[in-house]
């Protein structure tokens, strides 16, 4: 195992690597113990969706050789209508305020999902990917936002360490599960 390289997903093989890592970490594919100790992802994207979220930009990945061992997905309002699950998060975001402004008045992106291979977890890889993410996209967006299951303690802690702050907690309508909406202000 070598030090992973942080880059942008550029090939279909990179996107397939994201899907493979996603599948290995989907909440529905993990035991309760694995979910509690390692974290999990909830949304299941397909190749078509990864190719267009959003057009013109690329997801951030970590690769060890040819294997994708981490990713941070990039979404913006242009792809919200394509969300198959939950009807998309942007209408919820747009109704909120941050620093006295409605979110719809901010130019922001959403972290579509993050994941780190369990063999690379706890080694600062997510922080490195988020640094690359910010450097790559802070010229395009003022804020990065996402929502994290309150039950996914490992993920929430990693996001706070990267620079996000919790601005709201809400209950997922279909599951009654608490989620935190978090924001990373790139204007400061």
C-alpha positions, 0 to 999 in steps of 0.5 A: 500500500503506497501513498495515494495520489489525489486527482480528478476522475478523468476516465470511465475506469476512474468512475467505475472505481468510484462505483466499486468503492460506493458499493462496498460501503453502501449502508445496505451492504454493511453490518450494523457493526461495520456501519457504526465503526467505519461509517457508510454511504447512503445514495447509490449512483450509477455510471450515467449519473456520475458522468453528468454530475455536474457537466464540465467538472470532475469528481476528486479521487484518491488512487493507489496505483489504478485502484480508487481508494477514496472519492469526493463527488461534486454536484450543483443545482444543474443536476438536482432534477436528476436525483432519483432518491429524496427528490434532491437536496437543493430545495432544502438547501435553498430554503435555509439562510447562512450569514443572513443570506438565503442559500439560493443567493449563494453560489454553492456546490454540494458534496454529492458523497464522500467515501474512503476505503476502510484500509485507508481510513484514519490516515488523513486521506479525506482531509487531503481530498477536501483540500484538493476539492476546495483548491479546484472549485473555490473559484467556481463556488463560494460554499460547499454544502452537504448533509450527513446522517447524524448516525454516521459519527465517523463521517460527521467528525471527518467533515468537521475536521475538514472545515465544515460546520453544522447549521441545521439538523432535520429528520429525514421524512421517509426514515425519521433519521436525523441528518445534519446540514453542514457548510464549508465557507470558502469566502473566508 
